[in-house]
Amino acid sequence: MKVKAKFKNDITKVRVLAKHPMETGRRINKETGEKIPAKYIQELTCEYDGKVVFVAQFGTAVSQNPYLAFSFEGGKKGYTLELRWNDNTGDVEKTEAKIK
């Protein structure tokens, strides 16, 4: 997951690129003829100073490697954001990003 966060005028703007295949479970593997199993992010959360400031819920309609941007009031330069996604297979990815 790539994350950039910038603080300006009491607003923190966050941009996230989550690397994930986001498979629907409906596509067919051309070589084997079998369905490719579903694998998609279900939820992405962002915490600042121990508080959840953003939650996104995804489904099968979201494209591969989803990009999203959001902002929240507050934040401080040099502080850390904690981001986490979990998918329908139980996989979890966590990352941290400093606010600039």
Sequence and secondary structure as in RCSB ss.txt:
>XXXX:A:sequence
MKVKAKFKNDITKVRVLAKHPMETGRRINKETGEKIPAKYIQELTCEYDGKVVFVAQFGTAVSQNPYLAFSFEGG
KKGYTLELRWNDNTGDVEKTEAKIK
>XXXX:A:secstr
 EEEEEEETTEEEEEEE     B S  B TTT  B   B EEEEEEEETTEEEEEEE  TTS SS EEEEEEE  
 TT EEEEEEEETTS EEEEEEEB 
